[in-house]
Amino acid sequence: MIIHSIVPHEHIFPSNQEDFSNQTECMWNDIPLLVEQVGHKCRVIRIMSSDPSDYLRSEIQPGSQIYINELHFS
């Protein structure tokens, strides 16, 4: 099997499931995000929106931190 993708090999075939166990999907101002909890904040891992303008928002760029009380978990 050959996979042609820009996604790194480690993301397609994760070596350890524990690396992804603390990642959670949530909503921030109706924008779906994948976040990782760090203390009383969450670090943005990925923006999972179909709206291109959401990717231009500096508040939710991957690596930025958002307070937990600003997020809506499902």
TAJOGI-V702049 format. One record per backbone hydrogen bond with DSSP energy under -0.5 kcal/mol. NH is the residue of the N-H (numbers start at 0). CO is the residue of the C=O. E is the energy in kcal/mol with one decimal. If there is no record, write none. Layout:
nh-><NH	NH>
co-><CO	CO>
e-><E	E>
This chain:
nh-><3	4	10	11	12	18	19	20	22	23	25	26	27	30	31	32	33	34	34	35	36	37	40	41	42	43	44	45	47	47	51	53	54	54	55	56	59	60	62	63	65	67	69	70	71	72	73>
co-><1	2	7	7	8	15	16	17	19	34	32	71	30	27	29	25	45	23	32	42	21	40	37	65	35	63	33	33	31	45	49	50	50	51	52	53	56	57	43	60	41	39	66	67	26	70	24>
e-><-0.5	-0.8	-1.4	-1.3	-2.7	-1.3	-1.4	-0.6	-1.3	-2.9	-2.4	-2.2	-2.1	-1.1	-0.5	-3.0	-2.9	-3.0	-0.5	-2.2	-0.9	-3.0	-1.6	-2.9	-3.1	-2.8	-3.2	-1.8	-2.6	-0.5	-0.7	-1.4	-0.5	-0.9	-1.2	-1.1	-0.8	-0.8	-2.7	-2.6	-2.7	-1.6	-1.7	-1.7	-2.4	-0.5	-0.6>
